[in-house]
Amino acid sequence: MSILLLLAALAVIAGIALVAAGVGTSMAEPDPDRRPFGVLPAGQGVTGDDVERLRFSVAFRGYRMDEVDAVLERLSAELAARDAHIAELEGHG
């Protein structure tokens, strides 16, 4: 019984050593640190689909604050511009 347990432990250790040495298929390329989907399209109005497609990079304690702050600033500006445009249209109508 103890020989079987010893052989099983040796097989597990050998398997770990082979994987660590890079035997077999190579590992997949790591994801880039920053995703291209953490920004809104430049030079055009923001749509609901643009906001739904947003994906922020994950950092140590959540999402990357710089990406989230930039999107929130942009959305705030877009909403203020739309509110001003609506107020202008309602004032003339």
Residue pairs with C-beta under 8 A, 6 or more apart in sequence:
18 24
33 57
34 57
34 64
34 67
35 55
35 56
35 57
37 53
37 54
37 55
38 54
38 55
38 56
38 57
38 64
38 67
38 71
39 67
39 70
39 71
40 46
40 50
40 51
40 54
40 71
40 74
40 75
41 50
45 78
46 74
46 75
46 78
51 75
54 71
56 63
56 64
56 67
56 68
56 71
57 63
57 64
57 67
58 64
59 65
